[in-house]
Amino acid sequence: MKKVQPAQIIVLLLLTALALAALPARSQEKKTELEHQISVSAISIAVTVQGKDGRYISDLTQDDFTVYENKAKQTITYFKHDFEAPVSLTVLLDVSGSMGLQDKLRESKEALRYLLTGLLRPQDEASLLIFADGQVEVAATFSTDKSGFLAELNHTEAYGQTALNDAVAVSPGFANRGKNEKRAILLITDGIENDSQASVDQAVEIARRVDVPIFTIGYKIPLDEEFLRKYKRTSALTSVGIVSALERFSQATGGRIFIAAQPEELTAALREIKRELSHQYIIGYTSYKNVENEYRKIWVETANKKFKVRTREGY
């Protein structure tokens, strides 16, 4: 047997120790690298299905749906459709100076009283956010007791300029605190934007990261370009530009836009929004996301290709 000299033993021990010490480091480094490459997320989406005639399709099962993320088919891990499920509704109300004209704010407040007392059920919870002059204020937190909301609504007055994009950007994070699976934002505004730090694109990018559809009611949008000129900060502030921005907020998040010019149209829009929320499907799946590819496009299909399916565009 070949003898190993003491000096050789010391060298071998040192080499072995160095090798063993290096192994966990390499393993940890590899693990950390993988953690940086892949993230696992539970994704939830609210889905509305309508026929060609506009009627809501409410008898579908989980097997009727196919969900794609960046064109890759996903396995549905959660499915719920319940007409009686309670709603967590966040009202985002424009109280800027322009809403004080043509009775816009007064009529919006009347319509919201109808919503809270005539459309929402005792188990539905509501919150109120108001925005003007670059600030979004939580006027009433989520509660099934609507009295606080109504009290705050009573003494809300119009003032200041409109930071519409900023309000849209921050509201989904608040709305996501609602305790119910069915959550939505109801935005009521005349669409005049002249005080935001965020652009429409930035507001949309932030809003679609949260699974809360934005239902927008553009109320008495100014059509007179001469009138709009005194509010104008960018060339996009035209009646067409206003509608386009409001449409993007809703389309990106899976909501809908309504344009109303009369109080009756405003209340009709509220009835339709409440009706749609009752017909929503809640679908969940697990996403294994490469963090280098930040935006993920979502597409939902039904077995019947003639049905119109609406959900958020992605995240």
PAZAPA-4460 file (N, C-alpha, C; in steps of 0.05 Angstrom, whole numbers, plus 32768, in hexadecimal, padded with zeros to 4 digits):
% residues 315
    n_x    n_y    n_z   ca_x   ca_y   ca_z    c_x    c_y    c_z   seq   type   mol
   8011   7FE8   8000   8000   8000   8000   8012   8019   8000     1      M     A
   800A   802B   7FEF   801A   8044   7FED   8014   8056   8005     2      K     A
   8029   805F   8012   8025   8070   8029   8022   808D   8021     3      K     A
   8012   809A   8030   800E   80B7   802B   801D   80C6   8040     4      V     A
   802F   80D7   8037   803F   80E6   804A   802E   80FC   8058     5      Q     A
   8036   8104   8071   8027   8118   8080   8022   8132   8070     6      P     A
   8037   8139   8061   8034   8152   8051   801E   814F   803C     7      A     A
   801E   8136   8031   8009   8131   801C   7FED   8131   8029     8      Q     A
   7FEC   8125   8041   7FD2   8124   804F   7FC7   8140   8054     9      I     A
   7FD8   8152   805C   7FD0   816E   8061   7FC6   817B   8048    10      I     A
   7FD5   8176   8032   7FCC   8181   8018   7FB2   8176   800F    11      V     A
   7FAE   815B   8012   7F95   814F   800A   7F7E   8159   801B    12      L     A
   7F82   815B   8035   7F6D   8165   8046   7F64   8182   803F    13      L     A
   7F79   8192   8039   7F73   81AD   8031   7F63   81AE   8017    14      L     A
   7F6C   819E   8004   7F5E   819D   7FEA   7F41   8193   7FED    15      L     A
   7F3E   817E   7FFE   7F23   8173   8003   7F11   8187   8010    16      T     A
   7F1C   8195   8024   7F0D   81A9   8033   7F04   81BF   8020    17      A     A
   7F17   81C8   800F   7F10   81DD   7FFC   7EFB   81D4   7FE8    18      L     A
   7EFD   81BB   7FE0   7EE9   81B0   7FCD   7ECE   81AE   7FD9    19      A     A
   7ECD   81A4   7FF2   7EB3   81A1   8000   7EA7   81BC   8006    20      L     A
   7EB7   81CF   800D   7EAD   81EA   8013   7EA2   81F7   7FFA    21      A     A
   7EAE   81F0   7FE3   7EA5   81FD   7FCA   7E8B   81F2   7FC0    22      A     A
   7E85   81D8   7FC7   7E6D   81CB   7FBC   7E53   81D9   7FC4    23      L     A
   7E4E   81DF   7FDE   7E36   81EC   7FE6   7E33   8208   7FD9    24      P     A
   7E4A   8215   7FD6   7E49   8230   7FCA   7E3F   822F   7FAE    25      A     A
   7E4A   821B   7F9F   7E42   8218   7F83   7E24   8211   7F81    26      R     A
   7E1C   81FE   7F93   7E00   81F6   7F94   7DEE   820D   7F9A    27      S     A
   7DF6   821D   7FAE   7DE5   8234   7FB6   7DE4   8249   7F9F    28      Q     A
   7DFB   824C   7F92   7DFC   825F   7F7C   7DE9   8256   7F66    29      E     A
   7DE9   823C   7F60   7DD8   8232   7F4B   7DBA   8235   7F53    30      K     A
   7DB5   822F   7F6D   7D99   8232   7F76   7D90   824F   7F74    31      K     A
   7DA1   8261   7F7C   7D9A   827E   7F7B   7D95   8286   7F5E    32      T     A
   7DA6   827C   7F4C   7DA3   8283   7F30   7D88   8279   7F25    33      E     A
   7D80   8261   7F2D   7D66   8257   7F24   7D4F   8267   7F30    34      L     A
   7D53   826F   7F49   7D3E   827F   7F56   7D3A   829A   7F48    35      E     A
   7D50   82A4   7F3D   7D4E   82BE   7F2F   7D41   82BA   7F13    36      H     A
   7D43   82A1   7F08   7D38   829D   7EEE   7D1B   8297   7EED    37      Q     A
   7D11   8289   7F01   7CF5   8280   7F01   7CE6   8289   7F1A    38      I     A
   7CCE   8294   7F16   7CBD   8299   7F2D   7CA2   828C   7F29    39      S     A
   7C96   8283   7F3F   7C7D   8274   7F3D   7C67   8286   7F49    40      V     A
   7C52   828A   7F3A   7C3C   829C   7F43   7C21   828E   7F40    41      S     A
   7C0F   8293   7F53   7BF3   828A   7F50   7BE4   82A1   7F43    42      A     A
   7BDA   829D   7F2B   7BCD   82B2   7F1B   7BAF   82AD   7F1C    43      I     A
   7BA1   82C3   7F22   7B83   82C2   7F23   7B78   82D6   7F0F    44      S     A
   7B65   82CE   7EFF   7B59   82E0   7EEB   7B3B   82DF   7EEC    45      I     A
   7B2F   82F6   7EEA   7B11   82F8   7EE8   7B0A   82F7   7ECA    46      A     A
   7AF8   82E5   7EC3   7AF1   82E1   7EA6   7AD3   82E5   7EA2    47      V     A
   7ACC   82F4   7E8E   7AB0   82F8   7E86   7AAC   82EC   7E6A    48      T     A
   7A96   82DE   7E66   7A90   82D2   7E4C   7A75   82DB   7E43    49      V     A
   7A74   82E4   7E2A   7A5A   82EE   7E1F   7A56   82E1   7E03    50      Q     A
   7A3D   82DE   7DFC   7A36   82D4   7DE2   7A36   82EB   7DCE    51      G     A
   7A30   82E5   7DB5   7A30   82F9   7DA0   7A1B   830F   7DA5    52      K     A
   7A05   8306   7DB3   79F0   8319   7DB8   79F4   8329   7DD2    53      D     A
   7A0B   8325   7DDF   7A12   8334   7DF7   7A0A   8327   7E11    54      G     A
   79FA   8311   7E0F   79F1   8304   7E28   7A08   82F6   7E35    55      R     A
   7A08   82F6   7E50   7A1D   82E9   7E5F   7A1A   82CA   7E5E    56      Y     A
   7A30   82BC   7E59   7A30   829F   7E59   7A38   8296   7E75    57      I     A
   7A26   8288   7E83   7A2B   8282   7E9F   7A2A   8265   7EA6    58      S     A
   7A2A   8254   7E92   7A28   8237   7E98   7A41   8227   7E8F    59      D     A
   7A57   8235   7E8E   7A70   8227   7E85   7A7E   821A   7E9D    60      L     A
   7A8D   8205   7E98   7A9C   81F7   7EAC   7ABA   81FC   7EA7    61      T     A
   7ACA   81F2   7EB9   7AE7   81F5   7EB7   7AF2   81EA   7E9D    62      Q     A
   7AE6   81D3   7E94   7AEF   81C6   7E7C   7AE9   81D6   7E63    63      D     A
   7AD7   81EA   7E65   7AD1   81FA   7E4D   7AE5   8210   7E48    64      D     A
   7AF8   8214   7E5B   7B0B   822A   7E59   7B27   8220   7E53    65      F     A
   7B36   822F   7E43   7B52   822B   7E3E   7B61   8245   7E43    66      T     A
   7B75   8244   7E54   7B84   825C   7E5B   7BA1   825A   7E4F    67      V     A
   7BA9   8270   7E42   7BC4   8271   7E38   7BD3   8289   7E45    68      Y     A
   7BED   8284   7E4A   7BFE   8299   7E53   7C16   829A   7E41    69      E     A
   7C1A   82B0   7E33   7C2E   82B2   7E1E   7C2D   829A   7E0A    70      N     A
   7C14   8294   7E02   7C0D   827F   7DEF   7C11   8263   7DF9    71      K     A
   7C1A   8260   7E12   7C1D   8245   7E1E   7C04   823E   7E2E    72      A     A
   7BF9   8227   7E28   7BE1   821E   7E36   7BE7   8219   7E53    73      K     A
   7BD5   8222   7E65   7BD8   8220   7E81   7BC4   820C   7E8D    74      Q     A
   7BCC   81FF   7EA3   7BBA   81ED   7EB1   7BAA   81FD   7EC5    75      T     A
   7B90   81FC   7EC2   7B7E   820A   7ED5   7B7E   81FC   7EF0    76      I     A
   7B85   820A   7F05   7B86   81FF   7F20   7B70   8208   7F32    77      T     A
   7B61   821C   7F29   7B4B   8227   7F39   7B35   8231   7F27    78      Y     A
   7B1C   822B   7F2E   7B05   8234   7F1E   7AED   8239   7F30    79      F     A
   7AE1   8250   7F2C   7AC9   8256   7F3C   7AB6   8268   7F2C    80      K     A
   7A9D   8262   7F2E   7A88   8273   7F22   7A70   8272   7F34    81      H     A
   7A6B   8289   7F41   7A56   828A   7F55   7A47   82A4   7F53    82      D     A
   7A2E   82A3   7F4A   7A1D   82BB   7F47   7A1B   82CB   7F62    83      F     A
   7A1A   82BC   7F78   7A15   82C8   7F92   7A2F   82D1   7FA0    84      E     A
   7A46   82CC   7F94   7A5F   82D3   7FA1   7A60   82F2   7FA6    85      A     A
   7A68   82FA   7FBE   7A6A   8317   7FC4   7A80   8325   7FB4    86      P     A
   7A7D   833F   7FB1   7A8F   834F   7FA1   7A9D   8363   7FB4    87      V     A
   7AB7   8368   7FAE   7AC6   837E   7FBB   7AC9   8394   7FA5    88      S     A
   7ABB   83AA   7FA8   7ABA   83BF   7F93   7AC9   83D8   7F9E    89      L     A
   7ADC   83E1   7F8E   7AE9   83FA   7F94   7AE0   8410   7F81    90      T     A
   7AD3   8424   7F8B   7ACA   843B   7F7B   7AE1   844F   7F7A    91      V     A
   7AEA   8456   7F62   7AFF   846A   7F5E   7AF1   8482   7F51    92      L     A
   7AEC   8497   7F61   7ADB   84AD   7F58   7AEC   84C6   7F53    93      L     A
   7AEA   84D1   7F3C   7AF6   84EA   7F34   7AE7   8501   7F42    94      D     A
   7AF5   8510   7F53   7AE9   8527   7F60   7AF7   8541   7F59    95      V     A
   7B05   8541   7F42   7B13   8559   7F3A   7B00   856F   7F31    96      S     A
   7B0B   8587   7F2D   7AFB   859E   7F27   7AE8   859B   7F0F    97      G     A
   7AF2   858D   7EFA   7AE1   858B   7EE2   7AC8   857A   7EE8    98      S     A
   7AC9   8569   7EFC   7AB1   8558   7F03   7A9C   8569   7F11    99      M     A
   7AA3   8581   7F19   7A8F   8593   7F25   7A7E   85A1   7F11   100      G     A
   7A86   85A0   7EF7   7A77   85AC   7EE2   7A61   859A   7ED7   101      L     A
   7A4C   85A5   7ECE   7A36   8596   7EC2   7A2A   8581   7ED5   102      Q     A
   7A2C   8586   7EEE   7A21   8574   7F03   7A2D   8558   7F02   103      D     A
   7A44   8555   7EF6   7A50   853A   7EF3   7A55   852C   7F0E   104      K     A
   7A61   853A   7F21   7A66   852E   7F3B   7A4C   8528   7F4A   105      L     A
   7A3A   853B   7F4A   7A21   8538   7F58   7A11   8520   7F4D   106      R     A
   7A10   851D   7F33   7A02   8507   7F27   7A10   84EC   7F2B   107      E     A
   7A2B   84ED   7F2C   7A3A   84D5   7F31   7A36   84CC   7F4D   108      S     A
   7A34   84DE   7F60   7A2F   84D7   7F7C   7A13   84CB   7F7F   109      K     A
   7A00   84D6   7F71   79E4   84CA   7F72   79E4   84AE   7F67   110      E     A
   79F3   84A9   7F51   79F4   848F   7F45   7A02   847B   7F59   111      A     A
   7A16   8484   7F67   7A24   8473   7F7A   7A13   846C   7F92   112      L     A
   7A02   847F   7F9A   79EF   8478   7FB0   79DC   8462   7FA7   113      R     A
   79D3   8464   7F8E   79C2   844E   7F83   79D1   8434   7F82   114      Y     A
   79EB   8435   7F7A   79FB   841C   7F79   79FD   840F   7F95   115      L     A
   7A02   841F   7FA9   7A07   8414   7FC4   79ED   840B   7FD2   116      L     A
   79D7   8419   7FCD   79BE   8413   7FDA   79AC   8401   7FCA   117      T     A
   79AF   8401   7FAF   799C   83F2   7F9F   79A8   83DB   7F8F   118      G     A
   79C3   83DA   7F8B   79CF   83C5   7F7B   79E1   83B3   7F8B   119      L     A
   79F2   83BE   7F9C   7A03   83AD   7FAC   79F3   839F   7FC2   120      L     A
   79FB   8387   7FC9   79ED   8377   7FDD   79FB   837A   7FF8   121      R     A
   79EE   8373   800E   79FA   8376   8028   7A15   8368   802A   122      P     A
   7A19   8352   801C   7A33   8344   801E   7A49   834F   800D   123      Q     A
   7A42   8362   7FFA   7A56   836F   7FEA   7A63   8385   7FFA   124      D     A
   7A7E   8388   7FF6   7A8C   839D   8004   7A94   83B2   7FF0   125      E     A
   7A96   83CB   7FF9   7A9D   83E1   7FE7   7AB1   83F4   7FF5   126      A     A
   7AC1   8401   7FE5   7AD4   8415   7FEF   7AD3   842D   7FDC   127      S     A
   7ADC   8444   7FE6   7ADB   845C   7FD5   7AF6   846A   7FD5   128      L     A
   7B01   846D   7FBD   7B19   847D   7FB8   7B11   8496   7FA8   129      L     A
   7B1A   84AD   7FB1   7B15   84C5   7FA2   7B30   84D1   7F99   130      I     A
   7B30   84DE   7F82   7B4A   84E9   7F79   7B46   8505   7F6C   131      F     A
   7B5A   8516   7F72   7B5C   8531   7F67   7B77   853C   7F6F   132      A     A
   7B81   854F   7F60   7B9A   855D   7F66   7BB1   854A   7F6C   133      D     A
   7BB4   8535   7F5D   7BCB   8523   7F60   7BC9   8511   7F79   134      G     A
   7BB3   8510   7F86   7BB1   84FF   7F9E   7B99   84EC   7F9C   135      Q     A
   7B9D   84D4   7FA6   7B87   84C0   7FA8   7B82   84BC   7FC6   136      V     A
   7B6A   84C1   7FCE   7B63   84BF   7FEB   7B50   84A8   7FEF   137      E     A
   7B56   8498   8004   7B44   8483   800C   7B2E   848F   801D   138      V     A
   7B17   8495   8011   7B01   84A2   801F   7AF2   848D   8030   139      A     A
   7AF0   8475   8027   7AE2   8460   8036   7AEF   8445   8030   140      A     A
   7AF8   8437   8045   7B05   841D   8042   7AEF   8407   803D   141      T     A
   7AF9   83EF   8035   7AE6   83D9   802F   7AD4   83D3   8047   142      F     A
   7ABB   83D1   8042   7AA8   83CA   8056   7A8D   83C1   804A   143      S     A
   7A80   83AE   8056   7A65   83A7   804E   7A51   83BB   8058   144      T     A
   7A59   83CB   806C   7A48   83E0   8076   7A4C   83F8   8064   145      D     A
   7A38   83FF   8054   7A3A   8414   8040   7A37   8430   804B   146      K     A
   7A31   8433   8065   7A2A   844D   8070   7A43   8460   806F   147      S     A
   7A5A   8455   8075   7A72   8466   8075   7A78   8470   8059   148      G     A
   7A75   845F   8045   7A79   8467   8029   7A65   847E   8022   149      F     A
   7A4C   847A   8029   7A38   848E   8022   7A3D   84A8   8030   150      L     A
   7A46   84A7   8049   7A4B   84C0   8058   7A62   84D0   804B   151      A     A
   7A77   84C2   8043   7A8D   84CF   8036   7A85   84DB   801B   152      E     A
   7A74   84CC   800D   7A6A   84D5   7FF3   7A5B   84EF   7FF6   153      L     A
   7A4C   84F2   800B   7A3A   8509   800F   7A4A   8524   8010   154      N     A
   7A61   8524   801D   7A70   853D   801F   7A88   8540   800C   155      H     A
   7A89   852E   7FF8   7A9E   8530   7FE4   7A98   8546   7FD0   156      T     A
   7AAB   8558   7FCC   7AA7   856E   7FB9   7ABD   856E   7FA4   157      E     A
   7AB8   857C   7F8E   7ACC   857D   7F78   7AE0   8592   7F7D   158      A     A
   7AF9   858B   7F76   7B0F   859F   7F79   7B27   8596   7F69   159      Y     A
   7B38   85AA   7F62   7B52   85A4   7F57   7B53   8598   7F3B   160      G     A
   7B6B   858E   7F34   7B70   8582   7F1A   7B6D   8564   7F1B   161      Q     A
   7B72   8557   7F04   7B6C   853A   7F02   7B86   852A   7EFC   162      T     A
   7B8D   8519   7F0F   7BA4   8506   7F0B   7B98   84EB   7F06   163      A     A
   7B8B   84E7   7EEF   7B7D   84CF   7EE9   7B8F   84B7   7EE7   164      L     A
   7BA5   84BA   7ED8   7BB7   84A3   7ED4   7BC4   849A   7EEE   165      N     A
   7BCB   84AD   7EFF   7BD7   84A6   7F19   7BC2   8496   7F2A   166      D     A
   7BA9   849F   7F29   7B94   8492   7F39   7B90   8475   7F2F   167      A     A
   7B90   8471   7F15   7B8C   8456   7F0A   7BA4   8444   7F11   168      V     A
   7BBC   8450   7F12   7BD4   8440   7F19   7BD4   8436   7F35   169      A     A
   7BCA   8446   7F48   7BCB   843E   7F65   7BB3   842F   7F6E   170      V     A
   7B9C   8431   7F61   7B84   8426   7F6C   7B83   8407   7F6C   171      S     A
   7B8E   83F9   7F58   7B8C   83DB   7F59   7B99   83CF   7F71   172      P     A
   7BB0   83DA   7F7A   7BBD   83D0   7F92   7BAB   83D1   7FAA   173      G     A
   7B9B   83E7   7FAD   7B88   83EA   7FC2   7B71   83D7   7FBE   174      F     A
   7B66   83D6   7FA6   7B4F   83C5   7FA0   7B54   83A8   7FA5   175      A     A
   7B6D   83A0   7FA2   7B74   8384   7FA6   7B73   837B   7FC4   176      N     A
   7B6F   838E   7FD6   7B6C   8387   7FF2   7B50   837E   7FF9   177      R     A
   7B3E   8380   7FE7   7B23   8377   7FEC   7B23   8359   7FF4   178      G     A
   7B11   8351   8006   7B12   8336   8011   7B05   8321   7FFE   179      K     A
   7AF5   832A   7FEB   7AE7   8318   7FD9   7AF7   8311   7FC0   180      N     A
   7AF2   82FA   7FB5   7AFF   82F2   7F9C   7AF8   8304   7F85   181      E     A
   7ADE   830B   7F84   7AD6   831D   7F6F   7ADB   833A   7F77   182      K     A
   7AEE   8346   7F69   7AF6   8362   7F6F   7AF4   8372   7F55   183      R     A
   7AEE   838C   7F58   7AED   839D   7F40   7AF0   83BA   7F49   184      A     A
   7AF9   83CA   7F36   7AFB   83E7   7F39   7AE7   83F4   7F27   185      I     A
   7AD8   8407   7F32   7AC5   8417   7F23   7AD0   8433   7F21   186      L     A
   7AD9   843B   7F0A   7AE4   8456   7F06   7ACF   8468   7EF9   187      L     A
   7AC8   847E   7F06   7AB6   8492   7EFB   7AC5   84AC   7EF7   188      I     A
   7AC7   84B5   7EDF   7AD6   84CD   7ED8   7ACC   84DA   7EBF   189      T     A
   7AD3   84F4   7EBB   7ACD   8500   7EA1   7AE5   84FE   7E8F   190      D     A
   7AFA   84F1   7E99   7B11   84EB   7E88   7B26   8500   7E84   191      G     A
   7B21   8518   7E8F   7B35   852E   7E8C   7B4E   8527   7E9D   192      I     A
   7B65   8527   7E91   7B7E   8520   7E9E   7B92   8538   7E9A   193      E     A
   7B9A   8544   7EB0   7BAD   855A   7EAE   7BC0   855D   7EC5   194      N     A
   7BC3   8548   7ED6   7BD4   854B   7EED   7BE4   8532   7EF6   195      D     A
   7BE5   851E   7EE4   7BF2   8505   7EEC   7C10   8505   7EE7   196      S     A
   7C1E   84F6   7EF8   7C3A   84F0   7EF3   7C3D   84D9   7EE0   197      Q     A
   7C2B   84C6   7EE1   7C2C   84AE   7ED0   7C1E   84B3   7EB6   198      A     A
   7C28   84A5   7EA1   7C1A   84A6   7E87   7C04   8491   7E86   199      S     A
   7BF5   8491   7E71   7BE0   847C   7E6E   7BEE   8460   7E6D   200      V     A
   7C03   845E   7E5E   7C12   8445   7E5B   7C1C   843B   7E76   201      D     A
   7C27   844C   7E86   7C31   8445   7EA1   7C1A   843C   7EB3   202      Q     A
   7C04   844A   7EB2   7BED   8444   7EC3   7BE2   8428   7EBB   203      A     A
   7BE0   8423   7EA1   7BD6   8409   7E98   7BE9   83F3   7EA0   204      V     A
   7C03   83F7   7E9E   7C17   83E3   7EA5   7C15   83DB   7EC2   205      E     A
   7C11   83EF   7ED4   7C0E   83E9   7EF0   7BF3   83DC   7EF6   206      I     A
   7BDE   83E6   7EEA   7BC3   83DC   7EF1   7BC0   83BF   7EE9   207      A     A
   7BCB   83B6   7ED3   7BC7   839B   7ECA   7BD7   8386   7ED9   208      R     A
   7BE9   838F   7EEB   7BF8   837C   7EFB   7BE6   8370   7F11   209      R     A
   7BD0   837C   7F16   7BBD   8373   7F2B   7BA4   8369   7F1E   210      V     A
   7B99   8353   7F28   7B81   8347   7F1B   7B68   8355   7F26   211      D     A
   7B65   836E   7F1F   7B4C   837D   7F26   7B43   838C   7F0D   212      V     A
   7B2D   8383   7F01   7B23   8391   7EE9   7B1A   83AD   7EEF   213      P     A
   7B1F   83BF   7EDD   7B16   83DB   7EE0   7AFE   83E0   7ECD   214      I     A
   7AE7   83E6   7ED9   7AD0   83ED   7ECA   7ACE   840C   7ECA   215      F     A
   7AD0   8417   7EB2   7AD2   8434   7EB0   7AB8   8440   7EA5   216      T     A
   7AAF   8455   7EB2   7A99   8464   7EA8   7AA3   8480   7EA2   217      I     A
   7AA4   8487   7E88   7AAB   84A2   7E80   7A92   84B2   7E80   218      G     A
   7A8F   84C4   7E93   7A76   84D3   7E96   7A78   84EF   7E8D   219      Y     A
   7A67   84F6   7E79   7A66   8511   7E6D   7A82   8519   7E65   220      K     A
   7A8F   8508   7E55   7AA9   850F   7E4A   7AA7   8528   7E39   221      I     A
   7AB7   853C   7E3D   7AB5   8555   7E2D   7ABA   8550   7E10   222      P     A
   7AA9   855A   7DFF   7AAB   8557   7DE2   7AB5   8570   7DD5   223      L     A
   7AB4   8586   7DE4   7ABC   85A0   7DD9   7ADA   85A4   7DDC   224      D     A
   7AE8   85A5   7DC5   7B05   85A7   7DC6   7B0E   85C2   7DD2   225      E     A
   7AFD   85D7   7DCE   7B03   85F1   7DDA   7B02   85EF   7DF8   226      E     A
   7AEF   85E0   7E03   7AED   85DC   7E20   7B05   85CD   7E2A   227      F     A
   7B0D   85B8   7E1B   7B23   85A7   7E24   7B3E   85B6   7E23   228      L     A
   7B40   85CA   7E12   7B5A   85D8   7E0F   7B63   85E5   7E29   229      R     A
   7B51   85EE   7E3A   7B5A   85FB   7E52   7B63   85E7   7E67   230      K     A
   7B5D   85CD   7E63   7B66   85B8   7E75   7B7F   85A9   7E6A   231      Y     A
   7B85   85AF   7E50   7B98   859E   7E42   7BB4   85A2   7E4C   232      K     A
   7BC1   858B   7E52   7BDD   858A   7E58   7BED   857B   7E43   233      R     A
   7BDF   8568   7E35   7BEB   8559   7E20   7BD8   8559   7E08   234      T     A
   7BE3   8552   7DF0   7BD2   8552   7DD8   7BBE   853B   7DD8   235      S     A
   7BC1   8528   7DEB   7BAF   8511   7DED   7B94   8518   7DF9   236      A     A
   7B93   8530   7E05   7B7A   8538   7E13   7B66   8542   7DFE   237      L     A
   7B5A   852F   7DF0   7B44   8534   7DDE   7B2E   8521   7DE6   238      T     A
   7B16   8524   7DDC   7B00   8512   7DE3   7B07   84F6   7DDA   239      S     A
   7B13   84F3   7DC2   7B1B   84D9   7DB8   7B31   84CD   7DCA   240      V     A
   7B45   84DE   7DD1   7B5B   84D5   7DE2   7B52   84CC   7DFD   241      G     A
   7B3E   84DA   7E08   7B33   84D3   7E23   7B26   84B7   7E21   242      I     A
   7B15   84B2   7E0E   7B08   8498   7E0B   7B1D   8482   7E07   243      V     A
   7B31   8488   7DF7   7B46   8474   7DF1   7B55   846C   7E0B   244      S     A
   7B5B   8480   7E1C   7B69   847A   7E35   7B58   846A   7E48   245      A     A
   7B3E   8472   7E4B   7B2C   8463   7E5C   7B28   8446   7E53   246      L     A
   7B27   8444   7E38   7B24   8429   7E2C   7B3C   8417   7E33   247      E     A
   7B53   8423   7E32   7B6B   8413   7E38   7B6C   8409   7E55   248      R     A
   7B63   841B   7E67   7B63   8413   7E84   7B51   83FA   7E87   249      F     A
   7B3A   83FA   7E7A   7B27   83E4   7E7D   7B30   83CB   7E6E   250      S     A
   7B38   83CF   7E55   7B3F   83B8   7E44   7B57   83A9   7E50   251      Q     A
   7B6B   83B7   7E59   7B83   83AA   7E64   7B7E   8399   7E7D   252      A     A
   7B6A   83A1   7E8C   7B64   8394   7EA6   7B4D   8380   7EA5   253      T     A
   7B3F   837E   7E8E   7B29   836C   7E8C   7B0E   8378   7E93   254      G     A
   7B0D   8393   7E95   7AF4   83A0   7E9C   7AE6   83AA   7E82   255      G     A
   7AD5   83BE   7E85   7AC6   83C9   7E6F   7AC4   83E7   7E72   256      R     A
   7AC0   83F5   7E5B   7ABC   8411   7E5B   7AA0   8418   7E54   257      I     A
   7A94   842C   7E61   7A7A   8436   7E5B   7A7C   8454   7E58   258      F     A
   7A6F   845F   7E43   7A6E   847B   7E3F   7A51   8485   7E45   259      I     A
   7A4F   8497   7E57   7A34   84A1   7E5F   7A33   84BF   7E5E   260      A     A
   7A1C   84C9   7E54   7A18   84E6   7E52   7A01   84F0   7E63   261      A     A
   79F1   84DD   7E6E   79D9   84E4   7E7D   79D9   84D3   7E97   262      Q     A
   79CC   84DC   7EAC   79CA   84CD   7EC5   79BF   84B1   7EC1   263      P     A
   79AB   84AF   7EAF   799F   8495   7EAA   79B3   8481   7E9E   264      E     A
   79C4   848B   7E8D   79D9   847A   7E81   79EE   8472   7E96   265      E     A
   79F3   8483   7EA8   7A06   847E   7EBE   79FB   8467   7ED0   266      L     A
   79E2   8468   7ED8   79D7   8453   7EE9   79D4   8439   7ED9   267      T     A
   79CE   843B   7EBF   79CC   8423   7EAF   79E7   8415   7EAD   268      A     A
   79FD   8424   7EAC   7A18   8419   7EAB   7A1E   840B   7EC5   269      A     A
   7A16   8416   7EDB   7A1A   840A   7EF6   7A0B   83EF   7EF8   270      L     A
   79F3   83EE   7EEE   79E4   83D5   7EEF   79F2   83C0   7EDE   271      R     A
   79FC   83C7   7EC7   7A0A   83B4   7EB6   7A24   83AA   7EC2   272      E     A
   7A32   83BC   7ECF   7A4B   83B4   7EDC   7A46   83A0   7EF2   273      I     A
   7A31   83A6   7F03   7A2A   8393   7F19   7A21   8378   7F0D   274      K     A
   7A13   8379   7EF8   7A09   8360   7EEB   7A21   8350   7EE1   275      R     A
   7A34   835D   7ED4   7A4B   834F   7ECA   7A5C   8342   7EE0   276      E     A
   7A5F   8350   7EF6   7A6F   8345   7F0C   7A63   832B   7F16   277      L     A
   7A48   8329   7F16   7A3B   8311   7F1F   7A41   82F9   7F0D   278      S     A
   7A47   82FF   7EF3   7A4B   82E9   7EE0   7A68   82E1   7EDC   279      H     A
   7A7A   82EE   7EEA   7A96   82E8   7EE6   7A9E   82CC   7EEF   280      Q     A
   7AB1   82C1   7EE0   7ABF   82A8   7EE8   7AD9   82B0   7EF4   281      Y     A
   7AE2   82A2   7F09   7AFC   82A6   7F15   7B0D   828E   7F0E   282      I     A
   7B23   8292   7F00   7B34   827C   7EF7   7B50   8280   7F01   283      I     A
   7B5D   826B   7F0B   7B78   826D   7F15   7B8A   8258   7F08   284      G     A
   7BA4   825F   7F06   7BB8   824C   7EFC   7BD3   8254   7F08   285      Y     A
   7BE6   8242   7F06   7C01   8248   7F10   7C14   824F   7EF9   286      T     A
   7C21   8266   7EFC   7C33   826F   7EE7   7C50   826B   7EF0   287      S     A
   7C60   825F   7EDF   7C7D   825C   7EE3   7C8A   8270   7ED1   288      Y     A
   7C91   8287   7EDC   7C99   829E   7ECD   7CB7   82A3   7ECC   289      K     A
   7CC2   82A6   7EB4   7CDE   82AF   7EB2   7CDE   82CD   7EB7   290      N     A
   7CEC   82D5   7ECD   7CEA   82F0   7ED6   7CF7   8304   7EC2   291      V     A
   7D07   82FA   7EAF   7D12   830C   7E9B   7CFD   8314   7E87   292      E     A
   7CE8   8305   7E85   7CD2   830B   7E73   7CBB   8315   7E83   293      N     A
   7CBA   832F   7E89   7CA8   833A   7E9D   7C8B   8339   7E95   294      E     A
   7C84   8340   7E7D   7C68   8341   7E76   7C5E   8326   7E6C   295      Y     A
   7C47   831D   7E76   7C3B   8304   7E6E   7C20   8309   7E63   296      R     A
   7C1B   8301   7E4A   7C01   8306   7E3D   7BEE   82EF   7E44   297      K     A
   7BD5   82F5   7E4B   7BC1   82E1   7E52   7BAC   82E0   7E3D   298      I     A
   7BA4   82C8   7E35   7B8F   82C4   7E21   7B7D   82AD   7E2B   299      W     A
   7B63   82B2   7E2B   7B50   829D   7E34   7B3D   8297   7E1D   300      V     A
   7B39   827D   7E18   7B26   8274   7E04   7B11   8262   7E10   301      E     A
   7AFA   8260   7E03   7AE6   824D   7E0B   7AE2   8239   7DF5   302      T     A
   7AD6   8222   7DFB   7AD1   820E   7DE7   7AC1   8219   7DD0   303      A     A
   7AAF   822A   7DD6   7A9F   8237   7DC1   7AAE   8251   7DB8   304      N     A
   7ABA   8250   7DA0   7ACA   8266   7D97   7ABA   827F   7D90   305      K     A
   7AA0   827D   7D8F   7A90   8294   7D89   7A8B   82A6   7DA2   306      K     A
   7A91   829B   7DB9   7A8D   82AB   7DD1   7AA3   82C0   7DD3   307      F     A
   7A9B   82D7   7DDE   7AAE   82ED   7DE3   7AB8   82EA   7E00   308      K     A
   7AD2   82E7   7E03   7ADE   82E4   7E1E   7AEE   82FD   7E25   309      V     A
   7AE9   8307   7E3D   7AF8   831F   7E46   7B06   8319   7E61   310      R     A
   7B1F   831F   7E62   7B2F   831D   7E7A   7B46   8331   7E78   311      T     A
   7B57   8333   7E8C   7B6E   8345   7E8A   7B81   833C   7E74   312      R     A
   7B90   834F   7E68   7BA1   8349   7E52   7BBA   833A   7E5A   313      E     A
   7BC3   833E   7E73   7BDC   8332   7E7B   7BE5   833F   7E95   314      G     A
   7BFE   8339   7E9C   7C09   8344   7EB5   7C27   8345   7EB2   315      Y     A
***
